[in-house]
């Protein structure tokens, strides 16, 4: 009886030592976001400091919540810290690797998916553009170019959103050749199809036609006209500037830990594997309302689809590592039960190890949880001066931006987030 009580006490003690999946801790923050209270979400996040292994995920969420609150400079301070964390985590220690092999993957330092690393530069650049700091936005574009050129991640070698934004930045700085290269790479990324699940945006077609004409690429321009079946493109005239709106909508999927039976050593064993829980899609395309006109945005990035693709591609390696860990844990339990001559003590040791193994076996559920579901874009040419611009989310919400300055021959930027009150779907 005493042994039984000891085992139950040990089990509950082990269960309470932090074996709650990381993604479950996001629920209070998510609740504030869907209540349209990003400041409350930020306060909830920062009320508890992260473990060292979770630092990057914490920083990414903090930086995103700061920018949703309009604190763009502070957001970029945190994004810079996140870059430093990635550099530090890329040299993972032997002890961290051992802990993830023996206990669970959430014991190792989270260093982010490749697409998350690229999107750090994307949102950092948007922050700088909101602040009117075009040169710093250009630095982010160049850093992203170095990162993407170094990636060796199957179909995800170029990120179309980052390439496109880089093109906008270069074009705004009158660096037309670099802009053309960036737009071309965005075009090539979209043409891959299934990886990003987004059709080639019409806005990019016009940009390619305009830039190829501007830099004298007559043959390429002619080919593009044939492919796009149009020769039309938007072009600034004297006394005109433009508004570029990049609208983030919803929240990306959240990672859950799910117990599954998988074959190993000629039998079935229970392991914990990550599963994406997709949220209900908002389903309404944002629009800009200005000077009596309505400009419907175009979808140019599907974060959820890309996340699903990445998770599917990574799952075989994750499963192999998880199964190996489960087998190792089982061997540890058997070894604990064979130590010493006291059968009761050996049984107790074996059961304690088995309880520890069960209580600590969870999948790695960490991710950049405040990323959007989708990203939309619009470019609107307007007379120079100040304009009131409404960003409309159908009948659900309209956000007004007062006295936005439009300067002749230049681009001004808006990058709002909208997180609707959705229901989680499975």
C-alpha positions in Angstrom: 0.0 0.0 0.0 2.9 2.3 0.9 4.5 1.6 -2.5 1.3 2.2 -4.3 0.8 5.6 -2.6 4.4 6.5 -3.4 3.9 5.8 -7.1 0.8 7.8 -7.3 2.5 10.7 -5.5 5.4 10.5 -7.9 3.2 10.4 -10.9 1.3 13.6 -10.0 4.5 15.4 -9.1 6.0 14.5 -12.4 2.9 15.5 -14.3 3.0 18.9 -12.6 6.6 19.8 -13.5 5.7 21.5 -16.8 4.6 18.8 -19.2 1.9 21.0 -20.5 2.4 21.6 -24.3 3.7 25.0 -25.1 0.8 25.9 -27.5 -1.7 25.4 -24.7 -0.2 28.4 -22.9 -1.2 30.6 -25.8 -5.0 30.4 -25.1 -5.2 33.5 -22.8 -3.3 35.5 -25.3 -5.5 34.3 -28.2 -8.6 35.2 -26.2 -7.5 38.8 -25.9 -6.7 39.0 -29.6 -10.1 37.8 -30.8 -11.6 40.3 -28.3 -9.7 43.0 -30.3 -7.5 43.7 -27.3 -3.9 43.4 -28.5 -2.6 45.4 -25.6 -4.2 42.9 -23.2 -2.6 40.1 -25.2 0.8 41.7 -24.9 0.3 42.1 -21.1 -0.7 38.5 -20.8 2.4 37.4 -22.8 4.9 39.5 -20.9 3.5 38.7 -17.5 5.5 35.5 -17.5 9.1 35.2 -18.6 10.0 32.2 -20.9 12.3 29.4 -20.3 15.6 29.7 -22.2 14.5 27.0 -24.7 11.3 28.9 -25.5 12.9 32.4 -25.8 12.7 32.7 -29.6 9.0 31.8 -29.7 8.4 34.4 -26.9 10.3 37.1 -28.7 8.5 36.5 -32.1 5.1 36.8 -30.4 6.1 39.8 -28.4 7.5 41.6 -31.5 4.3 40.8 -33.4 2.0 42.0 -30.6 4.0 45.2 -30.4 3.5 45.9 -34.1 -0.2 45.1 -33.9 -0.3 47.8 -31.2 1.4 50.2 -33.5 4.7 50.2 -31.6 6.8 49.6 -34.6 10.2 50.8 -33.3 9.9 48.6 -30.1 8.7 45.7 -32.3 11.9 45.9 -34.3 14.0 46.1 -31.2 12.6 42.7 -30.3 13.0 41.3 -33.8 16.7 42.2 -33.6 16.9 40.3 -30.3 15.2 37.4 -32.0 17.8 37.4 -34.8 20.5 37.2 -32.1 18.7 34.4 -30.4 18.6 32.4 -33.6 22.4 32.9 -34.1 22.9 31.6 -30.6 20.5 28.7 -31.0 22.0 27.6 -34.3 24.9 26.1 -32.2 22.8 23.8 -30.1 24.6 22.3 -27.2 25.1 18.6 -26.7 23.2 18.8 -23.4 20.2 20.3 -25.1 20.2 17.6 -27.8 20.5 14.9 -25.1 17.6 16.3 -23.2 15.4 16.4 -26.3 16.3 12.7 -27.0 15.7 11.5 -23.5 12.7 13.7 -22.4 10.9 15.5 -25.3 11.6 17.9 -28.1 10.3 20.9 -26.2 13.4 20.6 -23.9 15.6 21.7 -26.8 16.1 25.3 -27.9 13.4 26.4 -30.4 15.1 28.0 -33.4 12.2 28.5 -35.7 11.1 27.1 -39.1 12.8 28.5 -42.2 9.7 30.4 -43.3 9.4 32.0 -39.8 13.0 33.2 -40.1 12.2 34.8 -43.4 9.0 36.4 -42.1 11.1 38.1 -39.3 12.6 40.2 -42.1 9.3 40.7 -43.8 7.6 42.1 -40.7 10.7 44.0 -39.7 10.8 45.7 -43.1 7.1 46.5 -42.8 7.8 48.1 -39.4 10.5 50.3 -41.0 8.2 51.2 -43.9 5.5 52.3 -41.4 8.2 54.5 -39.7 9.3 56.0 -43.0 12.7 54.5 -42.8 13.2 53.1 -46.3 16.9 52.5 -46.0 16.5 50.2 -42.9 13.7 48.4 -44.8 16.2 47.9 -47.6 18.7 46.3 -45.2 16.0 43.8 -44.1 15.4 43.0 -47.8 19.1 42.4 -48.3 19.4 40.2 -45.2 16.4 38.2 -46.3 18.0 37.7 -49.7 21.1 36.3 -48.0 19.0 34.0 -45.9 16.8 32.7 -48.8 19.9 32.1 -51.0 21.3 30.0 -48.2 18.2 27.9 -47.7 18.1 24.3 -48.9 14.6 23.4 -48.0 13.0 21.6 -51.0 10.4 23.7 -52.7 10.7 26.5 -50.1 13.8 28.2 -51.4 12.2 31.5 -52.2 9.5 33.3 -50.2 7.1 35.1 -52.6 5.9 37.6 -50.0 9.4 38.6 -49.0 10.6 38.7 -52.6 7.6 40.9 -53.6 8.0 43.3 -50.7 11.7 43.6 -51.5 10.7 44.6 -55.0 8.4 47.3 -53.7 11.2 48.6 -51.5 13.8 48.6 -54.3 11.4 50.3 -56.7 10.5 52.9 -54.1 14.3 53.7 -53.9 14.5 53.9 -57.7 16.6 50.8 -57.8 14.7 49.4 -60.8 17.0 46.6 -61.8 17.1 45.2 -58.3 13.3 45.6 -58.1 12.9 43.7 -61.4 15.0 40.8 -60.0 13.0 40.6 -56.8 9.7 40.7 -58.7 10.9 38.0 -61.0 11.9 35.8 -58.1 8.5 36.3 -56.5 6.9 35.4 -59.9 9.0 32.2 -60.0 8.0 31.3 -56.4 4.3 31.7 -57.2 4.7 29.6 -60.3 5.7 26.6 -58.1 2.0 26.3 -57.2 1.3 23.9 -54.4 3.8 25.1 -51.9 2.1 28.4 -51.4 -1.4 27.7 -52.6 -1.8 31.2 -54.0 -2.3 32.1 -57.6 0.0 34.6 -59.3 -1.4 38.0 -58.1 -2.6 40.4 -60.8 -0.7 43.2 -59.0 2.6 41.4 -59.6 1.8 40.9 -63.3 1.4 44.7 -63.6 4.6 45.3 -61.7 6.6 42.9 -64.0 5.2 44.6 -67.1 6.0 48.1 -65.7 9.5 47.3 -64.6 10.5 45.3 -67.6 9.4 48.2 -69.8 11.1 50.8 -67.6 14.5 49.0 -67.7 14.3 48.2 -71.4 13.7 44.4 -71.3 11.7 44.5 -74.5 11.8 40.7 -75.2 10.9 39.8 -71.6 8.1 42.4 -71.7 6.7 41.0 -74.9 6.8 37.5 -73.4 5.0 38.7 -70.3 2.3 40.4 -72.3 1.7 37.2 -74.2 1.6 35.2 -71.0 -0.6 37.6 -69.0 -2.7 38.5 -72.1 -2.5 42.2 -71.3 -0.1 45.1 -71.8 -1.7 47.3 -69.1 0.1 48.3 -66.0 -0.3 51.1 -63.4 2.2 53.9 -63.6 2.7 57.0 -61.5 2.0 60.3 -63.3 3.2 63.8 -62.3 1.6 64.9 -59.0 0.8 61.3 -58.0 2.1 58.9 -55.3 0.8 55.6 -54.0 -0.4 53.8 -50.9 0.8 50.3 -50.4 -1.3 48.3 -48.0 -0.2 45.0 -46.6 -3.0 43.5 -44.6 -2.6 40.5 -42.3 -5.7 38.6 -41.4 -6.5 35.9 -38.9 -4.1 33.6 -37.0 -1.9 30.8 -38.3 -2.6 27.2 -37.3 -1.7 26.2 -33.8 0.4 23.1 -33.1 -1.1 20.4 -30.8 0.4 17.3 -29.2 -1.5 14.1 -30.2 -0.9 10.6 -28.9 -0.7 8.1 -31.7 0.1 4.4 -32.1 3.0 3.7 -34.5 4.8 0.4 -35.4 8.2 -0.2 -33.7 10.1 -3.4 -32.9 7.4 -5.5 -34.4 4.6 -4.0 -32.3 2.7 -0.8 -31.8 3.9 1.8 -29.3 2.3 5.1 -28.2 4.1 8.3 -29.1 3.2 12.0 -29.1 3.3 13.7 -32.5 2.6 17.3 -33.6 -0.7 18.0 -35.3 -1.8 21.3 -36.9 -5.1 22.7 -35.7 -6.4 25.0 -38.5 -8.6 27.9 -37.6 -11.8 28.8 -39.4 -10.9 31.1 -42.3 -12.3 34.6 -42.2 -13.5 34.4 -45.8 -13.9 38.1 -46.5 -11.3 39.9 -48.7 -10.2 43.2 -47.2 -10.7 46.4 -49.3 -9.4 50.0 -49.2 -12.0 52.7 -49.4 -10.6 56.1 -50.4 -12.0 59.1 -52.2 -15.2 57.4 -52.9 -13.5 54.4 -54.6 -13.2 50.8 -53.3 -10.1 48.8 -54.1 -10.3 45.1 -53.3 -7.0 43.7 -51.9 -5.4 40.6 -53.4 -4.4 37.6 -51.5 -0.6 37.1 -51.9 0.4 34.8 -49.1 -1.2 31.8 -47.4 0.7 31.3 -44.1 -1.6 28.4 -43.1 -1.1 26.5 -46.3 2.7 26.9 -46.1 2.8 25.8 -42.5 0.8 22.7 -43.4 3.3 21.9 -46.2 6.3 22.4 -43.9 4.7 20.2 -41.2 3.8 17.5 -43.6 7.4 17.4 -45.0 8.9 17.4 -41.5 6.7 14.8 -40.0 8.6 11.7 -41.2 11.8 12.9 -39.5 9.9 14.0 -36.4 8.2 10.6 -36.2 11.5 8.7 -36.6 13.1 10.7 -33.8 10.1 10.3 -31.5 9.9 6.6 -32.0 13.6 6.3 -31.3 13.1 8.2 -28.1 10.1 6.0 -27.0 12.2 2.9 -27.6 15.1 4.4 -25.5 12.7 5.3 -22.7 11.3 1.8 -22.7 14.8 0.4 -22.4 15.5 2.8 -19.5 12.5 1.5 -17.7 13.5 -2.1 -18.2 17.0 -1.3 -17.0 15.7 0.4 -13.9 13.7 -2.7 -13.1 16.7 -5.0 -13.3 18.8 -3.1 -10.7 19.3 -4.6 -7.3 18.0 -7.7 -5.6 14.9 -6.2 -3.9 12.0 -7.1 -6.3 9.7 -4.5 -4.8 12.3 -1.8 -5.1 13.1 -2.8 -8.7 9.4 -2.8 -9.6 9.0 0.6 -8.0 12.0 2.0 -9.9 10.7 0.6 -13.2 7.2 2.0 -12.6 8.6 5.4 -11.7 10.6 5.5 -14.9 7.5 4.5 -16.9 5.5 7.2 -15.2 8.2 9.7 -15.9 8.3 8.7 -19.5 4.5 8.9 -19.9 4.2 12.3 -18.1 7.0 13.9 -20.1 6.2 12.6 -23.6 4.7 15.5 -25.5 5.3 16.7 -29.1 7.0 20.0 -29.8 4.1 22.5 -30.2 6.1 25.7 -30.4 5.7 28.1 -33.3 5.3 31.8 -34.1 1.7 31.7 -32.9 0.8 35.3 -33.7 1.5 35.0 -37.5 -1.6 35.6 -39.6 -3.6 33.1 -41.6 -3.4 35.1 -44.8 -1.8 38.3 -46.1 -3.4 40.6 -48.6 -2.0 43.5 -50.6 -3.2 46.5 -52.5 -1.3 49.4 -54.3 -3.4 52.5 -54.9 -2.3 55.5 -56.9 -3.5 58.8 -55.5 -2.9 62.5 -56.0 -0.2 63.9 -53.7 -1.6 65.3 -50.5 -3.3 63.8 -47.5 -6.1 61.2 -47.7 -8.4 59.5 -45.3 -8.3 55.7 -45.9 -10.7 53.1 -44.6 -9.6 49.4 -44.5 -12.8 47.5 -44.7 -13.3 43.9 -43.6 -16.8 43.5 -45.0 -19.6 44.1 -42.6 -17.5 43.0 -39.7 -15.2 45.9 -39.2 -13.8 49.1 -40.8 -10.7 50.8 -39.6 -10.1 54.4 -40.5 -6.7 55.9 -41.1 -6.8 59.7 -41.0 -4.6 62.1 -43.0 -2.3 59.6 -44.6 0.4 61.6 -46.5 0.9 60.8 -50.2 4.0 62.3 -51.7 4.6 62.8 -55.4 6.6 59.9 -56.9 6.8 58.0 -53.5 5.1 55.2 -51.7 3.4 55.3 -48.3 2.7 52.2 -46.4 0.0 50.7 -44.2 0.3 47.2 -42.6 -2.7 46.5 -40.4 -3.7 43.3 -38.7 -7.2 42.0 -38.3 -8.0 39.0 -36.1 -11.7 38.0 -36.3 -13.6 36.2 -33.7 -13.4 32.7 -35.2 -14.1 29.2 -34.1 -11.3 26.7 -34.1 -11.7 23.8 -36.5 -10.0 20.5 -36.7 
